[in-house]
Amino acid sequence: METLKVSSKSNPNKVAGAIVGSLNKNEKLEIQAIGAGAVNQASKALAVARRFLSEEGKDLYAVPGFIEVEIDGETRTGISFKVYLTKKAE
């Protein structure tokens, strides 16, 4: 499963493109975000990715959860979105 790391400075449209590209290859991926700004950008990217996929008759669903990541010797808690490709609901 591919892992995308999103920061507060990530462009949601570019992340959405990466989400769609990854889902078209693997049908699942993980997005990791640490901090409120990063979670905000990841959420926006998921919304944009849904719009892109909708044009292809596809959809996605995301399952959020907590992760712990070590940064500079410090353990930080973040949010992980497990993202799965599905068919668009009629």
Sequence and secondary structure as in RCSB ss.txt:
>XXXX:A:sequence
METLKVSSKSNPNKVAGAIVGSLNKNEKLEIQAIGAGAVNQASKALAVARRFLSEEGKDLYAVPGFIEVEIDGET
RTGISFKVYLTKKAE
>XXXX:A:secstr
 EEEEE TT  HHHHHHHHHHHHHHHSEEEEEE SHHHHHHHHHHHHHHHHHHHTTTEEEEEEEEEEEEEETTEE
EEEEEEEEEEEE   
